[in-house]
């Protein structure tokens, strides 16, 4: 009975580690796919407040 409980705990930990590895891999793939597109499309999607204005307000020199 104790061996069965240990085996069940081992498989539960093994399953949890596989699920965690798959989740981290999916997150890494999402970052690797999304970030280049976000970097390329940022000037097209922004309103110009971040790029080019450098934080200056209208009327200031």
C-alpha positions as protocol buffer text, in pm:
chain_id: "A"
residue {
  index: 1
  type: UNK
  ca { x: 0 y: 0 z: 0 }
}
residue {
  index: 2
  type: UNK
  ca { x: 285 y: 234 z: 84 }
}
residue {
  index: 3
  type: UNK
  ca { x: 456 y: 153 z: -245 }
}
residue {
  index: 4
  type: UNK
  ca { x: 137 y: 233 z: -435 }
}
residue {
  index: 5
  type: UNK
  ca { x: 109 y: 566 z: -255 }
}
residue {
  index: 6
  type: UNK
  ca { x: 471 y: 650 z: -337 }
}
residue {
  index: 7
  type: UNK
  ca { x: 420 y: 550 z: -699 }
}
residue {
  index: 8
  type: UNK
  ca { x: 108 y: 765 z: -720 }
}
residue {
  index: 9
  type: UNK
  ca { x: 294 y: 1063 z: -569 }
}
residue {
  index: 10
  type: UNK
  ca { x: 578 y: 1012 z: -816 }
}
residue {
  index: 11
  type: UNK
  ca { x: 342 y: 1012 z: -1114 }
}
residue {
  index: 12
  type: UNK
  ca { x: 159 y: 1316 z: -980 }
}
residue {
  index: 13
  type: UNK
  ca { x: 487 y: 1508 z: -951 }
}
residue {
  index: 14
  type: UNK
  ca { x: 596 y: 1382 z: -1294 }
}
residue {
  index: 15
  type: UNK
  ca { x: 267 y: 1497 z: -1448 }
}
residue {
  index: 16
  type: UNK
  ca { x: 293 y: 1837 z: -1277 }
}
residue {
  index: 17
  type: UNK
  ca { x: 647 y: 1888 z: -1405 }
}
residue {
  index: 18
  type: UNK
  ca { x: 543 y: 1800 z: -1761 }
}
residue {
  index: 19
  type: UNK
  ca { x: 248 y: 2039 z: -1746 }
}
residue {
  index: 20
  type: UNK
  ca { x: 471 y: 2315 z: -1608 }
}
residue {
  index: 21
  type: UNK
  ca { x: 733 y: 2254 z: -1879 }
}
residue {
  index: 22
  type: UNK
  ca { x: 467 y: 2266 z: -2150 }
}
residue {
  index: 23
  type: UNK
  ca { x: 324 y: 2587 z: -2007 }
}
residue {
  index: 24
  type: UNK
  ca { x: 664 y: 2755 z: -1992 }
}
residue {
  index: 25
  type: UNK
  ca { x: 742 y: 2639 z: -2345 }
}
residue {
  index: 26
  type: UNK
  ca { x: 413 y: 2780 z: -2472 }
}
residue {
  index: 27
  type: UNK
  ca { x: 487 y: 3111 z: -2300 }
}
residue {
  index: 28
  type: UNK
  ca { x: 837 y: 3123 z: -2451 }
}
residue {
  index: 29
  type: UNK
  ca { x: 703 y: 3050 z: -2799 }
}
residue {
  index: 30
  type: UNK
  ca { x: 437 y: 3318 z: -2755 }
}
residue {
  index: 31
  type: UNK
  ca { x: 703 y: 3571 z: -2655 }
}
residue {
  index: 32
  type: UNK
  ca { x: 934 y: 3472 z: -2939 }
}
residue {
  index: 33
  type: UNK
  ca { x: 652 y: 3499 z: -3194 }
}
residue {
  index: 34
  type: UNK
  ca { x: 477 y: 3809 z: -3061 }
}
residue {
  index: 35
  type: UNK
  ca { x: 768 y: 4033 z: -2960 }
}
residue {
  index: 36
  type: UNK
  ca { x: 928 y: 4069 z: -3306 }
}
residue {
  index: 37
  type: UNK
  ca { x: 591 y: 4160 z: -3457 }
}
residue {
  index: 38
  type: UNK
  ca { x: 525 y: 4407 z: -3174 }
}
residue {
  index: 39
  type: UNK
  ca { x: 870 y: 4559 z: -3224 }
}
residue {
  index: 40
  type: UNK
  ca { x: 817 y: 4594 z: -3599 }
}
residue {
  index: 41
  type: UNK
  ca { x: 458 y: 4721 z: -3580 }
}
residue {
  index: 42
  type: UNK
  ca { x: 509 y: 4959 z: -3285 }
}
residue {
  index: 43
  type: UNK
  ca { x: 576 y: 5272 z: -3497 }
}
residue {
  index: 44
  type: UNK
  ca { x: 269 y: 5196 z: -3706 }
}
residue {
  index: 45
  type: UNK
  ca { x: 38 y: 5140 z: -3409 }
}
residue {
  index: 46
  type: UNK
  ca { x: 160 y: 5418 z: -3178 }
}
residue {
  index: 47
  type: UNK
  ca { x: 21 y: 5771 z: -3186 }
}
residue {
  index: 48
  type: UNK
  ca { x: 368 y: 5926 z: -3183 }
}
residue {
  index: 49
  type: UNK
  ca { x: 367 y: 6004 z: -2813 }
}
residue {
  index: 50
  type: UNK
  ca { x: 635 y: 5746 z: -2736 }
}
residue {
  index: 51
  type: UNK
  ca { x: 843 y: 5767 z: -3050 }
}
residue {
  index: 52
  type: UNK
  ca { x: 985 y: 6099 z: -3158 }
}
residue {
  index: 53
  type: UNK
  ca { x: 840 y: 6320 z: -2887 }
}
residue {
  index: 54
  type: UNK
  ca { x: 1081 y: 6193 z: -2618 }
}
residue {
  index: 55
  type: UNK
  ca { x: 844 y: 6286 z: -2341 }
}
residue {
  index: 56
  type: UNK
  ca { x: 831 y: 6658 z: -2421 }
}
residue {
  index: 57
  type: UNK
  ca { x: 501 y: 6834 z: -2388 }
}
residue {
  index: 58
  type: UNK
  ca { x: 355 y: 7070 z: -2644 }
}
residue {
  index: 59
  type: UNK
  ca { x: 478 y: 7424 z: -2590 }
}
residue {
  index: 60
  type: UNK
  ca { x: 795 y: 7326 z: -2405 }
}
residue {
  index: 61
  type: UNK
  ca { x: 1142 y: 7358 z: -2551 }
}
